[in-house]
């Protein structure tokens, strides 16, 4: 599903160059549950941005489901993100005064679905994460764990083949975080490819494979025992 070959990413900071990735190669198969770990500044967030088609490499190639997406336009990348990739972030990224069902509908407005189809799919996604009785609740009426479930439902609504989650339990207490991680495990059991980016070893243990990034390179690639 994902084939990354000798990818480098360099940022121009004035007269200085920052080499965020220095030749990363990796493969992720459909249906895998992978965690990308590494200290601050290791390049893991840059790698996530590339895998999520939020950015393009300076050199090297990235093939997503057989398509070379290394040098596509921003418009083409946006279309791929909307159809194939669901994003979940640490900060939930919910709109303050918008009910849960409408939050989940928003990505579907770009997919050409009718209003009735959008409502039905959003309702189904919220039911899938255990929030079928919270469709009309706004973020300030939901717990942190429920807000993250809304964010996961929003990621699921477009029926993506990949979910990318950046520190998905970073703002949650231990028990609520464990519930959210078990939800991701359930989604992976249904065949969705899940990729975590985290610095938390406990979060990584819910996945099946850990890629450790250091100084812009893959330092280790190990199964979770």
C-alpha positions as CSV (number, residue, x, y, z in Angstrom):
1,X,0.0,0.0,0.0
2,X,2.8,2.4,0.9
3,X,6.2,2.3,-0.7
4,X,8.7,5.0,0.3
5,X,12.1,4.9,-1.5
6,X,15.1,7.0,-0.4
7,X,13.0,10.0,0.5
8,X,14.7,13.2,1.6
9,X,13.1,16.4,2.8
10,X,15.0,19.6,3.1
11,X,13.6,22.9,4.4
12,X,15.1,26.3,3.5
13,X,15.3,28.4,6.6
14,X,16.7,31.7,5.3
15,X,20.3,30.9,4.2
16,X,20.2,27.6,6.3
17,X,19.1,24.2,5.1
18,X,17.4,21.8,7.6
19,X,17.6,18.2,6.5
20,X,14.4,16.7,8.2
21,X,14.6,13.4,6.3
22,X,17.9,12.0,5.0
23,X,17.0,9.0,2.8
24,X,14.0,7.1,4.3
25,X,12.9,3.9,2.7
26,X,10.0,1.8,4.1
27,X,7.0,-0.4,3.0
28,X,3.6,-0.6,4.8
29,X,1.2,-3.3,3.7
30,X,-2.6,-2.9,3.5
31,X,-4.1,-3.8,6.9
32,X,-1.0,-3.1,9.0
33,X,-1.0,-1.2,12.3
34,X,2.3,0.7,12.4
35,X,3.6,3.2,14.9
36,X,6.3,5.8,14.0
37,X,8.3,6.8,17.0
38,X,11.2,9.2,17.6
39,X,12.3,12.1,19.8
40,X,11.4,15.7,19.0
41,X,13.2,16.8,15.9
42,X,13.8,13.2,14.6
43,X,11.7,13.7,11.4
44,X,8.7,11.7,12.4
45,X,6.2,14.6,11.9
46,X,7.8,15.4,8.5
47,X,7.4,11.7,7.6
48,X,3.8,11.7,8.7
49,X,3.1,14.8,6.6
50,X,4.6,13.1,3.5
51,X,2.7,9.8,4.1
52,X,-0.5,11.9,4.5
53,X,0.0,13.8,1.3
54,X,0.2,17.0,3.2
55,X,3.7,17.7,1.8
56,X,6.0,16.3,-1.0
57,X,9.6,15.1,-0.7
58,X,12.6,17.1,-1.9
59,X,13.9,13.9,-3.5
60,X,13.1,10.2,-3.6
61,X,9.7,8.6,-4.4
62,X,6.5,7.8,-2.5
63,X,3.9,5.4,-4.1
64,X,0.5,5.2,-2.4
65,X,-1.6,2.3,-3.5
66,X,0.6,2.0,-6.7
67,X,0.4,5.7,-7.6
68,X,3.5,7.9,-7.5
69,X,2.4,10.9,-5.4
70,X,5.8,12.4,-4.9
71,X,5.4,15.4,-7.1
72,X,1.7,16.0,-7.5
73,X,0.1,19.4,-7.3
74,X,-1.5,20.6,-4.1
75,X,-4.9,20.2,-5.7
76,X,-4.2,16.6,-6.7
77,X,-2.8,15.8,-3.2
78,X,-6.0,17.3,-1.6
79,X,-8.1,15.0,-3.7
80,X,-6.1,11.9,-2.6
81,X,-6.4,13.0,1.1
82,X,-10.1,13.4,0.8
83,X,-10.6,9.9,-0.7
84,X,-8.0,7.7,0.8
85,X,-6.7,9.1,4.1
86,X,-8.4,9.9,7.4
87,X,-6.6,12.1,9.9
88,X,-6.9,12.1,13.7
89,X,-5.0,14.8,15.7
90,X,-4.0,15.2,19.4
91,X,-6.1,18.4,19.6
92,X,-9.3,16.9,18.1
93,X,-9.7,19.9,15.8
94,X,-13.4,20.2,16.3
95,X,-15.5,23.4,15.6
96,X,-16.6,24.9,18.9
97,X,-20.3,25.4,18.2
98,X,-21.0,22.6,15.8
99,X,-22.9,19.4,16.7
100,X,-21.1,16.1,16.3
101,X,-23.1,14.9,13.3
102,X,-22.3,18.1,11.4
103,X,-18.6,17.9,12.3
104,X,-18.5,14.4,10.7
105,X,-20.4,15.6,7.7
106,X,-17.9,18.4,6.8
107,X,-15.3,16.3,4.9
108,X,-18.2,14.8,2.9
109,X,-19.2,18.1,1.4
110,X,-16.2,17.8,-0.9
111,X,-17.2,14.3,-2.0
112,X,-20.3,15.3,-4.0
113,X,-22.7,13.5,-1.8
114,X,-26.3,14.7,-1.3
115,X,-27.3,16.1,2.1
116,X,-29.2,13.0,3.0
117,X,-26.2,10.8,2.1
118,X,-23.9,13.0,4.2
119,X,-26.2,12.8,7.2
120,X,-26.6,9.0,6.9
121,X,-22.9,8.4,6.5
122,X,-22.0,10.7,9.4
123,X,-24.6,9.0,11.6
124,X,-23.2,5.6,10.7
125,X,-19.7,6.7,11.5
126,X,-20.7,8.1,14.9
127,X,-22.6,4.9,15.7
128,X,-19.4,2.9,14.8
129,X,-17.4,4.7,17.5
130,X,-20.2,4.4,20.1
131,X,-21.7,7.9,19.8
132,X,-25.0,7.1,18.2
133,X,-26.7,8.9,21.1
134,X,-24.6,12.1,20.9
135,X,-25.4,13.2,17.3
136,X,-26.6,16.7,18.4
137,X,-24.0,17.3,21.1
138,X,-21.5,20.1,20.7
139,X,-17.8,19.7,21.8
140,X,-18.4,21.5,25.1
141,X,-21.1,18.9,25.9
142,X,-18.7,16.0,25.4
143,X,-15.9,14.5,27.4
144,X,-12.3,14.5,25.9
145,X,-12.7,10.9,25.0
146,X,-16.0,11.5,23.3
147,X,-14.5,14.5,21.4
148,X,-11.7,12.3,20.1
149,X,-14.3,9.7,19.0
150,X,-16.0,12.4,17.0
151,X,-12.7,13.1,15.4
152,X,-12.2,9.4,14.6
153,X,-15.8,9.3,13.2
154,X,-14.9,12.3,11.0
155,X,-11.8,10.4,9.7
156,X,-13.9,7.3,9.0
157,X,-16.7,9.1,7.2
158,X,-15.0,9.3,3.8
159,X,-14.3,5.5,4.0
160,X,-10.5,5.9,3.9
161,X,-8.1,3.0,3.3
162,X,-5.6,4.6,5.8
163,X,-6.0,6.4,9.1
164,X,-3.1,8.6,10.2
165,X,-3.2,9.5,13.9
166,X,-0.8,12.0,15.4
167,X,-0.5,11.6,19.2
168,X,-4.2,10.5,19.3
169,X,-4.3,10.1,23.1
170,X,-2.0,13.1,24.0
171,X,-4.8,15.1,25.6
172,X,-6.6,12.2,27.3
173,X,-6.3,10.5,30.7
174,X,-4.9,7.0,30.9
175,X,-8.2,5.1,31.0
176,X,-9.8,7.2,28.3
177,X,-6.7,6.9,26.2
178,X,-6.8,3.1,26.5
179,X,-10.4,3.1,25.3
180,X,-9.5,5.2,22.2
181,X,-6.5,2.9,21.4
182,X,-8.7,-0.1,21.6
183,X,-11.1,1.5,19.2
184,X,-8.2,1.9,16.7
185,X,-7.4,-1.8,17.2
186,X,-11.0,-2.6,16.3
187,X,-10.8,-0.5,13.2
188,X,-7.6,-2.2,12.2
189,X,-9.2,-5.6,12.8
190,X,-11.8,-4.5,10.1
191,X,-9.0,-4.1,7.6
192,X,-8.2,-0.4,7.9
193,X,-4.5,0.5,7.7
194,X,-3.6,2.5,10.9
195,X,-0.5,4.6,11.3
196,X,0.3,6.3,14.6
197,X,2.9,9.0,15.2
198,X,3.8,9.2,18.9
199,X,6.6,9.6,21.4
200,X,4.7,7.4,23.9
201,X,6.0,3.8,24.1
202,X,2.7,2.7,25.8
203,X,0.7,4.0,22.9
204,X,3.0,2.2,20.5
205,X,2.3,-1.2,22.2
206,X,-1.2,-1.2,20.7
207,X,0.2,-1.4,17.2
208,X,1.8,-4.4,15.6
209,X,5.0,-2.8,14.3
210,X,7.2,0.1,15.4
211,X,9.4,2.2,13.1
212,X,11.9,4.3,15.1
213,X,13.1,7.5,13.4
214,X,16.2,9.3,14.5
215,X,18.1,12.1,12.8
216,X,16.0,11.8,9.7
217,X,16.6,8.1,9.2
218,X,14.8,4.8,10.1
219,X,16.9,3.6,13.1
220,X,14.8,0.5,13.8
221,X,11.9,-1.5,12.3
222,X,10.6,-4.1,14.8
223,X,7.4,-6.1,15.4
224,X,5.5,-5.5,18.6
225,X,5.8,-8.7,20.8
